[in-house]
């Protein structure tokens, strides 16, 4: 990885790696977070579905 590259993190979860990557990439690179299609999965219950579909809000709140 170089500081001028674009880095895509799949399934960032709580943002631990993001806190390491952002300062390294911020000056001249790009960071992107992505996850799979949460509507294409099946879930055991509503709580599991809510966790899977709420990752963006949790992730943004954890790295800002």
VOGU-3710 file (C-alpha; in Angstrom, 3 decimals, decimal comma):
1> xxxxxxxxxx> 0,000/0,000/0,000  1,223/3,476/-0,869  -0,137/6,778/0,484  -1,221/7,833/-3,020  -3,356/4,755/-3,676  -7,065/4,135/-3,341  -7,777/1,575/-0,624  -11,116/-0,226/-0,322  -11,941/-1,859/2,986  -14,620/-4,528/2,714
11> xxxxxxxxxx> -16,789/-4,947/5,808  -15,152/-2,279/7,977  -17,163/-3,090/11,094  -16,104/-0,892/14,001  -13,497/1,156/12,165  -10,294/-0,100/13,832  -8,365/-0,395/10,567  -9,959/2,782/9,283  -8,419/4,769/12,131  -5,026/3,514/10,931
21> xxxxxxxxxx> -5,646/3,930/7,213  -7,232/7,386/7,130  -4,273/9,389/8,477  -1,958/7,525/6,104  -4,136/8,030/3,015  -5,730/11,413/3,726  -3,029/13,708/2,270  -3,028/12,247/-1,264  -4,826/8,890/-1,404  -8,419/7,719/-1,117
31> xxxxxxxxxx> -10,179/5,472/1,372  -13,445/3,705/0,602  -15,542/1,528/2,919  -17,980/-0,983/1,469  -20,070/-3,910/2,519  -22,101/-6,570/0,716  -25,746/-6,156/-0,255  -27,578/-6,499/3,052  -30,919/-6,871/1,233  -29,678/-10,008/-0,567
41> xxxxxxxxxx> -29,065/-11,927/2,679  -31,426/-13,869/4,870  -31,430/-13,217/8,607  -32,274/-15,357/11,622  -34,228/-12,547/13,268  -34,949/-8,816/13,094  -32,136/-7,926/15,488  -29,545/-9,566/13,231  -31,012/-7,787/10,213  -30,930/-4,432/12,016
51> xxxxxxxxxx> -27,253/-4,912/12,934  -26,341/-5,842/9,374  -28,202/-2,912/7,839  -27,058/-0,377/10,428  -23,309/-0,798/9,876  -22,973/2,502/7,996  -24,330/4,593/10,857  -22,248/2,722/13,447  -19,139/2,927/11,279  -19,403/6,672/10,607
61> xxxx> -20,023/7,359/14,272  -16,980/5,344/15,286  -14,430/7,086/13,064  -15,508/10,717/13,268
//
